[in-house]
Structures are given as structure tokens and as C-alpha cells.
Amino acid sequence: MRIIGLDIHRAFAEAVAWKNGKLSRLGRIIMRREPLEEFAKQLSKSDIVVIEATGNAASVAAVIGPHVSRVVIANPKQVRLIAHAKIKTDRIDAGVLAQLYASGFLPEVWIADETTQALRRQVTRRNQIVRQRSRLKNIIQSILHAHLIPSCPHRDLCGPMGRAWLSEQILPGDERLAVERHLREFDRLTDDLKMIERDLAQSALADERVKRLMTIPGIDMVVALALIAAIGDIERFAKPGQLVGYLGLNPSVRQSGPGPAYHGRITKQGRGHARGMLVEAGWAAARSPGPLRSFFLRVQSRRGQHVAAVATARKLAILIWHLLTKNENYLWARPALHARKLRDLELKAGHKPACGQKGTAHAYNLKSQRDQERRLVEQPKRPTPVLWRAGTQEGQSRARAPQRRSDNRSCAAELSPHAPLFATRSSVRGSRLPRSKGPE
């Protein structure tokens, strides 16, 4: 068995083979499909190919994969022997990849299936278009600022009312032409965005995981698809902490010698777009009644709203792991709100609107129905504590476990009846049972 390391560049790749403790150079391969297939045919079924994660790594793995035993993609940020090497050549880098895999110290990257890769590409395209539209809005706003024109009083500068206000402003001729050009580019990007969102909505309607995540308040089609694209197969995460670490929402830890461990800010490793989407979902969930809002308020009273938003995003990641692993919907979802989300999803997918008909989403238009669902999730009630038997060994260990600091009473009073997942010490105060930290 040979371990072949490929140091990939845009135009070529350097190949080095590791066998019986010796390195041998295999030469350079032109990074086009035909030369790469010719190189792959020279390999045997027992060979293992190791490459770094680059923009074309998935295509290289797809071409070489059928001809070898396995293709391994390494995480370039964690291959420190390459990133911090004093003597660095293509041959040395390829040899380091092969030797690290042979010694079992190579940090690998999960290779997504074709469906997940296609979804990731579509999510990335939508994100790029949204950023380009925001950039055009900022350019138009900077033109107005340069000519001492105040900010637009309307919510959307590029909306109908915003454009009517913009046409009334006094600008030089060249600046007026620039604004009109930017607005035309904005309209073109808006049409592209609608097409991409239609394709994404069709994919979301066919995926039960997306519908399941949309039962959580604060998560819509865009956030759910971004998370599904980033997570892929949920079974590769054995426990929720692994998913939290994959999204970079776990706190950094520094500890050495007899000193105590220092927990700092979150690591921000992994897929940044999915992490940002979760934080935005945390802000939205904090405005919706329920256990997530109660958790946000408790953390906010101690650490501030920004830390609370990130903590809520971490709580959402744990909740998402449980929902996807157990194939269950969010227990305290609001049915009318969820039906409204699904109907909006159908309209984005191109379904015809049913004017004058009372469909499944009609209940959300009734204020009485919305108020009733909100009262159900924000009704203050003491959560049911876990009934540990004090005489058992498990109960004694729970009683000796270190407890969380007491929370603000005003925030704890807002706990909903569905909050056993978010119960704290203050929520079970007064009970005769041994005090225990609520399950995460």
C-alpha cells in the first residue's frame, strides 16, 4: 500500500508517494480533468491519496476516488508542519501530507455527498448576491452622504417609497447617473436572488429536515438550509457538543500545569456562515415567547445581550442536534406560525397563490389565534424537576454535583411550562428533592 500526497495548485499538483518508510517523487500533474484521469489510472486500488482542502479538492477527489482505496482531504489550518515550515517546497509539502497520514496524525475533513455539495453551492451563491445588494445600497448611501443629504427616512432605500424619495433629491448629473446605474444593477441582482430562492425553496419542500428545523422560532428557510448544508449527515456527530465545536460556538480553553482552566471567547472555528446564521436566529428567538427567550433573558441579566445572543445560538445548536437525531419536531412550536412559514415556502417555490381560500396558514392571520399560541408558550409555571431518588447512588451524585449560580428572579419567573430543557437551580428552589442542574 502506498500513501500518495498531492500538493495542489491552480495549474498543477506535485505528487509524492510514501512506502516502506521512504519518499519517492511521482512528478507533476496538470490540474485538468484529462491529465488527472490519466494519473489516476496509474494508481492501484490499495493506494491512499491525501490532499489539502482547496477550492477544487472535491473535484479532484471525485476524479481520483474510483481508482484508489480512499481519498483523504486534510484541514490546511491544522497541518502546522506545512503552514509554519521554514523550508517549504511543493515536494516537501506533499511528503508531509503522506507522512502525517501514515503516522495517524492527519486532521481530516469530511467529504460531503453530491447533494450536500450542490446545496452548499446554492447557499453560497445566495449569500454572495445578498452581500452584493448590500454593497450597492452602501454605495448609494455614500453618494448621498457626500452631498450632505440625510439618510433615507423610509425603511428600504431601494424600495418603491425609497426610490420616490431618492428621485426628489438634488444631485449632480454624474452622480444621478451613477445612482440610476446602481439601481439597475440592484434590480438585476434581485431577479437572480428570486430565482435562486425558488430553487432553494423547492429543495426545502422536499427535505423533511428543513421543515423540522423551521418549527423552532427564529429559524426560517434561509437559516435552516444554511445549517443543513453545513451539517450534512447528522450521524457524524455522536453528541451535541461535537456539533457545537464544529460550528465554532464552544468557548476556548487554556490550561497548563496546576493552574485553573481559563475559558475565553468562542473559538469561531468551522463554517462561519452557518455560525452567523445561528446567531441571527438567536436574536430572533429572543423576541419570541418561550424557553429560548427565557434563557436569553437569564444570560442577558448576567453577561449582557451580545453574550446572550451567542449563548442562545449555542443552545439552538444543541436543540438542532436533538431534533435531527431523534427525528422529532420542536415540542413548543407554534402551529399557526409554522404553517405560515411553510406557506411562504410554497409561494417562493412557485406554487400558485390561492386567493380567497382559507388554507392551513389562515389561522396566523387571526389575532386571537396568535395571542392564544403566545399565551401557551409564555405562561409562567414552575418546571417539573427531575425526580431523582435520594437513596440511590445516582441521586447522591446528582446532589453533590456543583450547582449553577442563582439566576435573576424576574427572569426565572418568565420560564414557560415547557422549559425542563432550560431549567436552572432557581426554577426548582423550594422543592424537597435534591437540587440538581437541569439537563442541557
N, C-alpha and C positions, 0 to 999 in steps of 0.2 A: 504493500500500500504506500502510495506517495501522497504527500501533502503539498499542494501547489499554491503558492502565494502570488496574487496578482496585484501589482501597484498600478491602479487605473488613473489615466489622464484623459484629457478630452480627445486627443488624437491617437494615442497608443497606450499600451499596457505592458509593463515589464513582468515576465513570468520567471519564478524561481521554484524549484522542486526540492523538498526535504525528504530524504530517505536514508534510513540506517545511520542517522546522526550526521549526514553530510548534505551540503547545499550544492545544487548544480543549476546553472543558468539555462533557461529554455529559450530565451530570446524575447524579442518584442513582437506584439500582435497589434495590427492596425485595428482601431476601435470602430469597425464597421461590421455589419451583420455577416457578410460573406467570409471575410478573413477569420472572424471569431468562430464561425461554424467549422471552418477547416481546422482550426486549432483544437476545437472540442472533439473532433473525430479522431484525433491522435491520442486522446486520453483513454484510460481504461475505466471499467465500471467500479474498480476498487479505489480510484483516486478521490481525494477530497480537495476541493478548491476553496480558498479563503480570499475574500476581497473586502475592501473597506466600503462603508456606506457612502455612496455618492449619488448624484442625480440620475445616473444611468445604471446603478447597481442592480436594480430589479430586472432590467432588460438583459444585462449580462448573465444574471442567474438563470433567467428563462431560456437563454440560448445554450448555456453550458450544462444546465441541470440534467437533461435527459441522457447525457453521455458519461456522467460520473456518479459516484455513490452519494455525494452530498455537496451542496454549495453553502458555505458559511459566510454571512455578512457581519463584519466586525464594527463595533462602535468606535469611530475615529477619536472621539473626545476622551475615551478611556484607555486608548493604546498609547500610554505615556512614553514607551520606548521609541515610538516614531515621532510623536509630537515634540518631545524635548531632547531629541538626539543631537549631539554635537557634530557627528559625522553622518550626513544624510544623503543617500542616493536612492535611485529607484530600485536598484538591486538589493540594497540593504533593507529598504522598507518591505519589499516583497518577502525577503528571507525572514524578517522579524515576524510577519504575519504567520508564516508557516511554522516557525519555531514556537510561537506562543500557543498556537492550536495544538501542536504536538505535546506541549507540556501541560495543557489543560488550563491555561491562564488567559484565554482569549475572551474578551467580553463580546458576546454575540448579540445580534439584532434579529428580532422576529421578522420573518418574511411573510408578508400578508398575501392572501389569495387574490385572484384577479378581480373578484367582485369588490373586495375592500379597497384595492388599489384604485379601481375606477371611481369609487365613491370618494376617496381621498382627493383624487384629481379634481372632481367636480366641486367639492367643498373648497379646495384651494382656489379654483377659478372664481367662485362666487366671492370669496374673501378679497381677491385681488381687484375685482370690479368695484366692490364696496369701498375699498381704500382709494381707488382712482376717482370715484364720485366725490368722496370726502375731500380729496385733494383739489378738485375743481371748485368746490364750494369755498375752500380756504383761499384759493387764488382770487375768486371774485370778491370775497370779503376784504382781502388785502388791497384790491384796487379801490374799493370804497373807502377804506381807511386812509389810503394815500391822498385822497381828495377831500378829507375832512367830512365825510358822510357818515352819520351814525349807523349803528348796527340795524339790521332789518327788524322791525317790530313784530313781524309775523314769525310763526314757528319754523316754516320751511322757506329758505331763501329761493329755492328753485321750484317751489310750488306755484299754483296759479296766483294766489294773493301776493306772494313774494315777488313774482315776475312783474305783476302790475305795479307794485311799489318801486321795483328796480327801474322800470321804464320811465318813471317820473323824476328820477334823479338826474342832476346836471353833471355830465361827464364830458371830457374832451372827445373829439371824433375817433381818435385811435383807440382810446380806452373803451368807448362804446362798442366798437367793432370787436375788440378783444373779449368783452363780456358776452356778446352775441355768439362768438365762436366757441367760447367755453360752454355756453348753454346748449349749443347744438351737439357738442361732444358729450355733454351730460345726458341729453336725450338718447343719444346712440347707446351709451352705456346702460341706460335704464332699460332699453329694449333687450339688450343682451342679458341683463340681470333677470328679466322676466322669463326669458327662455330657459336660463339655467335653473331658476327656481321651479319652473314647470317640470323639468326633468327630475330635479331633486324631490319634488312633491310626489311624482309618480313612483319613485323608488321608495319613499317613505310609506306610501299607502300599501305597498307590497311587503313591508317589513314590520312584523309584529313587535320587534324590539323598540322601534321608534314610537309606535303607539303606546307602548308600555311606559316609556320614559316621559311621554307627554302627559301622563297622569299626575306628574309632580308639578306643583305650582312653580312658575318661573321658567319652565322648560318648554319651548315650542319646537317647531320643525327644524329650525336652523341649529339650535343648540343640540337637539337630540341627534341629528345627522352628524354633526361635528364630533360628538362623543362616540357614536357607533363607528365612525371612520377611524378614530384614533384608537379605540379599544380593540376592534376586530373581534376575535374569539375570546369571550369572557372566561373560558375554561383555562386559559393560560395563566390566570391569576388565581392562585389557590386560596387567598384570603383577601379581605378588603384592603388591608394595609399595603399589599403589593400594588393594587391599582392606585392608591393614593401616592405611593412613591413613583409610579410610572408617570403620573400627571404632574409630579413635582410639587405637590401640596403638603408634603411631610416636612417637619422642621429639621433644620440641620443640627447635628450633634457633634460636639467636640469634647473629648475626654482623654486624659493621659495620666498615667501614674495613679497615685492615691487621691488626686483631686476630684471634686464633683464634676458631673457632666454638665456642659453648658449647652442649652438648647437655644438656637438663634432663629433667624428668619427661615422661611421655606426655601427649599433647595432650588426650585424653579428648573428642574431637570425635565426631560421628556418633551412632549409636544406642547409648545407654548400656546398655539391657537386653541386647543381644547381646554387648557387651563384658564385662558382668558374668558372663554365661553362659560365655564363653570362659575367663575367669579361674577360675571354679569348675571347669571341665573341666580346666584346667591343674593345679589341686590334685589332682584325681582321677587324672590321668595320671601325676603324680609318684609315686603309690603303686603303680602298675602297672609290672612289669618291661618294659624295652625302651629304645629310644633316647631317648624323651621323658623318662624318668626319669633317664637318664644326663646329658642336657642340664640338667635341673633341678638335679641334684647339683653339676654343674660351676659353674653360676652361683651356687648357694647357697654354695659354698665361698668365693666372692669377694665377693658382694654381699648375702647373706642370703636367707632363704626367701621373703620377700614380693616382693622384686625378681625372684627366680627364678620365682615363680608368674606374674607378669606377662610375663616373658620367654618362658615356656612357652606362655602364651596367644598371644603374637605368633607363636611357632613353629607353633602349631596353625593360626593364620590362614593362614600361608604354605602349610602342608600341605593345608588345605582348598581353597585356590585350585588347587593342582596336581591334587587328586583330582577336583574338579568340572570343571576344564578338560579334563583328559585322559580323563575317564570311566573311572577306574580305582579299585579298592578299595585300602585301606591295605595295603602289602606285608606288614607284620609283624603283621597282625591274628591274634587267637586264635580259631580257628573255633568251638570249643565255646562261648566267651563270646559271640561274635556270634550264634550260633544261640539262645542263651538270651535275648539281647536281643530277637530277632525273635519268639520265642515269647511273651515278656511283652507285646510289642506286639500280637500277635494276641489275647491274652486281654483286654487293655484295649479292643480294638476290638469286643469282644462275641462272639468265637469260643467255641465250646463247649469246655470242658476235656476232654481225652482221658485219663481216669483209667485207670491200669493198662497203658497203652501206652507203648512206648519210641519217642518221636519223635526229631526232629533235635536237640532240646535236651537229650536224656537224657545225652549224654556229659559235660555240665558237672557232673552230679551225681556223677560218678566222680572221686574224689580223685586217682587215678593219672593220669587223663586231664588234669586241671587242672595237676598237677605237671609232667607231660611238656611241656605247652604253655609253662609258665612257664620251664622249663629251656631251651627252644629260643630264647626271646627274651632271656634273661639270661645266656646262655653267653658268657663273656669270650673275645674273639677280636679280633685286630688288624684294623681295617677295611682293605679293599683301597684303596690310594691311586690317584689318577687318574694314568694313565700318560702324562704329557706328555713329548714328545721334547725333550731339552735342546738339540738343534741347531736347532730351528725358532724362528721369531720369537715364536710363541705361547708356547713353553716358556720362552724367555728373559724375556718379560714376566711370566709366572707366577712365575719365580724371583725377579724384582725386586720383586714385589708385597709390601706391608707385611704382616707376619705378626701373628697374634693372640698375646696373652700366653700363656705356658705354663700349662696347667691343673694342678689338683691331681692328683697321680699316682694317689691312691687312687680318685678319681672317674673318671679316664680308664680305669682298669683295669676299671671296670664297663661299659664300652661293649659293646654287643651286636654280633654279627656283621652286623647289618643296618643299621649306623649310618653308611654313607657320607654320608647326608644330614646327619649331625650330627658328621662327623669334624673334628678340630682338629689343630693342629700337633703336639701331644704324641702323638696317635694314630699319626702316621707317622714319629715320631722313630726314627732308626736306618736309615731307608731311604736308598739311594744316589740316589734320584730327587730332582729339585729340590723343595724344600719349597714347598707351596702351601696356601693356605687352603681348607678343604673347602667344597664348594658348599652354599649355604643350602638 
